Amino acid sequence: MDSPTDTRAADPDEALRAQLATTAVHAFAAPPAWRSIEFISDLHLQPQLPLTWRSWQLYLQASTADAIFMLGDLFEAWVGDDALDEADSFEAACAQTLREASGQRALFFMHGNRDFLIGAQFAQRSGMQLLPDPSCLAFLGQRWLLSHGDALCVEDSEYQRFRAVARSPAWQQQILAQPLAQRRQLAGAMRSQSEARRMREVITADVDTKAALAWLQQAQAPTLIHGHTHRPASHMLDANHQRVVLTDWDTDLEPVRAEVLRIDAAGLQRIALDDYLARPPQPGAR
């Protein structure tokens, strides 16, 4: 008979938590001149949602932040950077939008579970800097741990098995070796599966508290900011640590969902996109 210790060791959730606890955290500091930064995630940009795409463009034009951090799933699907070279592609239009915004403020991007194939070519074309997941930002005298959040959904076993395969260089090379048209078909099939899952009202696992605390303690940060779950809220994990969840965006359907998370001298605040566009916040003084 297995001992209790053996049982715990065989628990896949505990094994994943132990693996996550050893994840390296990329640390960097904001330039001293920065007064405000903003976070968005889970826009799932695609040609089929033109209003959401236009809302994103308007936000990038209106932002008063020194930097914008896009924490994953900016796109519904990313089939490879070579899509930029396809005539009149949606991907090329998005890269141009980002390039124009990058002339006004720093742009950072972290891979999500939908756009993990974004590479250096797209980052260079769009003027973005790629960030490892997780990353810890020092800003306004505090450390902020940033993540897309999918790696921390420990109990979503089916997804975690897929993630382990899909993030491997060998698998990605195999996918990117396929013709672009074939990759677009594959992305369409994956979108259909995702929609079918949503229609069945399948509830995905939330971020695991133990895993999140392990990352926060390793980063020596009190606050984790992430997306992925589409459950915007703030959660106290213990007396000294919290996680702040970004909202997804959808302005093509009612009720509209779109929100910016901003950090400046006034603190951390959520701002509905309509309010932001109507009255962009002024940069706070230190």
C-alpha positions as CSV (number, residue, x, y, z in Angstrom):
1,M,0.0,0.0,0.0
2,D,1.2,3.5,-0.9
3,S,2.1,5.7,2.0
4,P,0.4,9.2,2.3
5,T,3.7,10.7,1.1
6,D,3.7,8.5,-2.0
7,T,0.1,9.5,-2.7
8,R,0.9,13.2,-2.5
9,A,3.9,12.7,-4.7
10,A,1.7,11.0,-7.3
11,D,-0.8,13.9,-7.3
12,P,-0.4,15.6,-10.7
13,D,-1.7,18.9,-9.2
14,E,0.9,18.9,-6.5
15,A,3.6,18.0,-9.0
16,L,2.7,20.9,-11.1
17,R,2.6,23.2,-8.1
18,A,6.1,22.1,-7.2
19,Q,7.3,22.7,-10.8
20,L,5.7,26.2,-10.8
21,A,7.5,27.0,-7.6
22,T,10.8,26.7,-9.4
23,T,9.8,28.9,-12.3
24,A,12.3,31.7,-12.9
25,V,10.9,35.2,-12.6
26,H,12.2,37.9,-14.9
27,A,12.7,41.1,-13.0
28,F,13.1,44.6,-14.4
29,A,12.6,48.2,-13.3
30,A,10.6,51.0,-14.8
31,P,12.6,54.0,-16.0
32,P,12.5,56.8,-13.5
33,A,10.6,59.1,-15.9
34,W,7.6,56.8,-16.0
35,R,4.6,58.2,-14.1
36,S,1.8,55.8,-15.1
37,I,1.4,52.4,-16.7
38,E,-1.6,50.5,-17.9
39,F,-2.6,46.8,-18.4
40,I,-5.0,45.1,-20.7
41,S,-5.4,41.5,-21.7
42,D,-7.7,39.0,-23.4
43,L,-8.9,41.2,-26.3
44,H,-9.1,38.2,-28.6
45,L,-8.7,40.4,-31.6
46,Q,-10.0,38.9,-34.9
47,P,-11.6,40.2,-38.1
48,Q,-15.0,38.9,-37.0
49,L,-15.1,41.4,-34.1
50,P,-14.5,44.8,-35.9
51,L,-15.9,46.9,-33.0
52,T,-13.5,45.4,-30.5
53,W,-10.6,45.9,-32.9
54,R,-11.6,49.6,-33.4
55,S,-12.0,50.0,-29.6
56,W,-8.4,48.8,-29.2
57,Q,-7.2,51.3,-31.8
58,L,-9.0,54.2,-30.1
59,Y,-7.6,53.2,-26.8
60,L,-4.0,53.0,-28.1
61,Q,-4.5,56.5,-29.6
62,A,-6.0,57.9,-26.4
63,S,-3.7,56.4,-23.7
64,T,-1.9,58.8,-21.5
65,A,0.3,56.1,-19.9
66,D,4.1,55.9,-20.3
67,A,3.8,52.2,-21.0
68,I,1.1,49.7,-21.9
69,F,1.4,46.0,-20.9
70,M,-0.6,43.6,-22.9
71,L,-0.7,40.4,-20.8
72,G,-1.7,37.8,-23.4
73,D,-4.5,36.7,-25.7
74,L,-4.3,40.0,-27.5
75,F,-5.4,37.9,-30.5
76,E,-7.9,35.1,-30.8
77,A,-5.3,33.1,-32.6
78,W,-1.8,33.6,-34.0
79,V,-0.8,31.4,-36.9
80,G,2.8,32.6,-37.3
81,D,4.7,35.8,-37.9
82,D,4.7,35.1,-41.7
83,A,1.1,36.1,-41.8
84,L,2.5,39.7,-41.7
85,D,3.7,39.2,-45.3
86,E,0.3,38.2,-46.6
87,A,-1.3,41.0,-48.6
88,D,-3.9,43.0,-46.6
89,S,-3.7,40.6,-43.7
90,F,-5.4,41.4,-40.4
91,E,-2.1,40.6,-38.7
92,A,-0.3,43.3,-40.7
93,A,-3.0,45.9,-39.9
94,C,-2.6,45.1,-36.2
95,A,1.2,45.4,-36.4
96,Q,0.8,48.8,-38.1
97,T,-1.6,50.0,-35.3
98,L,1.0,48.9,-32.7
99,R,3.9,50.5,-34.6
100,E,2.1,53.9,-34.6
101,A,1.3,53.6,-30.8
102,S,4.9,52.6,-30.0
103,G,6.0,56.0,-31.2
104,Q,4.2,57.6,-28.2
105,R,4.8,55.1,-25.4
106,A,6.5,51.8,-24.5
107,L,4.6,48.7,-25.4
108,F,5.1,45.3,-23.8
109,F,3.6,41.9,-24.7
110,M,3.3,38.6,-22.8
111,H,2.2,35.5,-24.6
112,G,-1.2,34.0,-23.8
113,N,-2.7,30.7,-24.5
114,R,-4.1,31.9,-27.9
115,D,-1.1,33.8,-29.3
116,F,1.9,32.0,-27.9
117,L,3.3,31.7,-31.5
118,I,4.0,35.4,-31.7
119,G,7.7,35.8,-32.4
120,A,10.5,38.2,-32.7
121,Q,9.5,39.3,-36.2
122,F,6.0,40.5,-35.1
123,A,7.5,42.2,-32.0
124,Q,10.0,44.1,-34.2
125,R,7.5,45.0,-36.8
126,S,5.0,46.3,-34.2
127,G,7.5,48.0,-31.9
128,M,6.7,45.8,-28.9
129,Q,9.0,44.3,-26.3
130,L,8.3,40.6,-25.5
131,L,8.2,39.7,-21.8
132,P,8.7,36.3,-20.2
133,D,5.9,34.9,-18.1
134,P,6.2,35.6,-15.2
135,S,7.9,39.0,-15.0
136,C,8.2,41.3,-12.0
137,L,8.1,45.1,-12.6
138,A,9.5,47.5,-10.0
139,F,7.4,50.7,-10.3
140,L,6.5,53.5,-7.9
141,G,8.4,51.9,-5.0
142,Q,6.6,48.5,-5.3
143,R,7.1,45.2,-7.1
144,W,4.3,44.0,-9.4
145,L,4.3,40.4,-10.6
146,L,2.8,40.1,-14.1
147,S,1.5,36.9,-15.8
148,H,-1.0,35.8,-18.4
149,G,-2.3,33.5,-15.7
150,D,-2.9,30.3,-17.6
151,A,0.1,28.5,-16.1
152,L,-1.4,29.0,-12.6
153,C,-4.7,27.3,-13.4
154,V,-3.4,24.0,-12.0
155,E,-6.6,22.1,-11.8
156,D,-7.4,22.6,-15.6
157,S,-5.6,19.3,-16.3
158,E,-6.7,19.0,-19.9
159,Y,-5.3,22.4,-20.7
160,Q,-2.1,22.0,-18.8
161,R,-1.3,18.8,-20.8
162,F,-1.9,20.8,-24.0
163,R,0.2,23.7,-22.7
164,A,3.2,21.5,-21.9
165,V,3.2,20.3,-25.5
166,A,2.3,23.5,-27.3
167,R,5.0,25.6,-25.5
168,S,7.8,23.1,-26.6
169,P,10.0,24.4,-29.4
170,A,9.7,21.1,-31.3
171,W,5.9,21.3,-31.5
172,Q,6.0,24.9,-32.5
173,Q,8.5,24.3,-35.3
174,Q,6.3,21.4,-36.5
175,I,3.2,23.7,-36.6
176,L,5.0,26.6,-38.2
177,A,6.4,24.3,-40.9
178,Q,2.9,23.8,-42.3
179,P,1.6,26.1,-45.0
180,L,0.0,29.3,-43.8
181,A,-3.4,28.4,-45.3
182,Q,-3.4,25.1,-43.4
183,R,-2.5,26.9,-40.1
184,R,-5.4,29.3,-40.6
185,Q,-7.7,26.3,-41.0
186,L,-6.3,24.8,-37.8
187,A,-6.9,28.0,-36.0
188,G,-10.5,28.1,-37.2
189,A,-11.1,24.6,-36.0
190,M,-9.6,25.5,-32.6
191,R,-11.9,28.6,-32.4
192,S,-14.9,26.3,-33.1
193,Q,-13.9,24.0,-30.3
194,S,-13.5,26.9,-27.9
195,E,-16.9,28.2,-28.9
196,A,-18.5,24.8,-28.4
197,R,-16.9,24.6,-25.0
198,R,-18.3,28.0,-24.1
199,M,-21.8,27.1,-25.3
200,R,-21.7,24.1,-23.0
201,E,-20.9,26.5,-20.2
202,V,-17.8,24.6,-19.2
203,I,-16.3,26.3,-16.2
204,T,-12.5,26.4,-16.4
205,A,-10.4,26.2,-13.4
206,D,-9.3,29.4,-11.6
207,V,-5.8,30.4,-10.6
208,D,-4.4,28.2,-7.9
209,T,-3.8,30.1,-4.6
210,K,-0.8,28.0,-3.5
211,A,0.9,28.4,-6.9
212,A,0.2,32.1,-7.0
213,L,1.6,32.6,-3.5
214,A,4.7,30.7,-4.4
215,W,5.4,33.0,-7.3
216,L,4.7,36.1,-5.3
217,Q,7.0,35.1,-2.5
218,Q,9.7,34.2,-4.9
219,A,9.3,37.6,-6.6
220,Q,9.0,39.4,-3.3
221,A,6.0,41.1,-4.7
222,P,2.7,41.8,-2.9
223,T,0.5,41.9,-6.0
224,L,0.0,39.6,-9.0
225,I,-1.7,41.1,-12.1
226,H,-3.0,38.6,-14.6
227,G,-5.7,37.8,-17.2
228,H,-6.8,34.6,-18.8
229,T,-9.7,33.7,-16.6
230,H,-12.1,36.4,-17.8
231,R,-13.2,36.9,-14.1
232,P,-12.2,40.5,-13.3
233,A,-11.8,40.9,-9.5
234,S,-9.3,41.5,-6.8
235,H,-8.6,38.6,-4.4
236,M,-6.6,38.7,-1.1
237,L,-4.5,35.5,-1.0
238,D,-3.3,36.1,2.5
239,A,-2.7,39.1,4.7
240,N,0.2,40.4,2.5
241,H,-0.6,39.2,-1.0
242,Q,-3.3,39.8,-3.6
243,R,-4.0,39.0,-7.2
244,V,-5.8,41.4,-9.5
245,V,-7.6,39.9,-12.5
246,L,-7.9,41.8,-15.8
247,T,-11.2,41.8,-17.7
248,D,-11.5,40.4,-21.3
249,W,-12.7,42.8,-24.0
250,D,-15.8,42.5,-26.2
251,T,-17.4,45.7,-27.6
252,D,-19.2,43.8,-30.4
253,L,-21.9,42.4,-28.1
254,E,-24.0,43.6,-25.3
255,P,-23.2,44.1,-22.5
256,V,-19.9,45.7,-23.6
257,R,-16.8,44.6,-21.7
258,A,-13.7,46.6,-21.9
259,E,-11.6,48.0,-19.1
260,V,-8.1,49.4,-18.5
261,L,-6.1,48.8,-15.3
262,R,-4.0,51.8,-14.5
263,I,-1.2,52.4,-11.9
264,D,0.0,55.9,-11.1
265,A,0.5,58.1,-8.1
266,A,-3.2,57.8,-7.3
267,G,-2.8,54.0,-6.9
268,L,-4.3,51.1,-8.8
269,Q,-7.6,51.8,-10.5
270,R,-9.9,50.1,-13.0
271,I,-11.3,52.4,-15.7
272,A,-14.1,51.4,-18.1
273,L,-13.0,52.0,-21.7
274,D,-15.9,54.3,-22.5
275,D,-15.0,56.5,-19.5
276,Y,-11.4,56.4,-20.5
277,L,-12.1,57.5,-24.0
278,A,-14.4,60.2,-22.9
279,R,-11.9,61.6,-20.4
280,P,-8.4,60.2,-20.6
281,P,-6.7,60.3,-17.2
282,Q,-4.0,62.9,-16.7
283,P,-0.5,61.7,-15.8
284,G,-0.2,61.8,-12.1
285,A,2.7,63.6,-10.4
286,R,5.1,61.6,-8.2
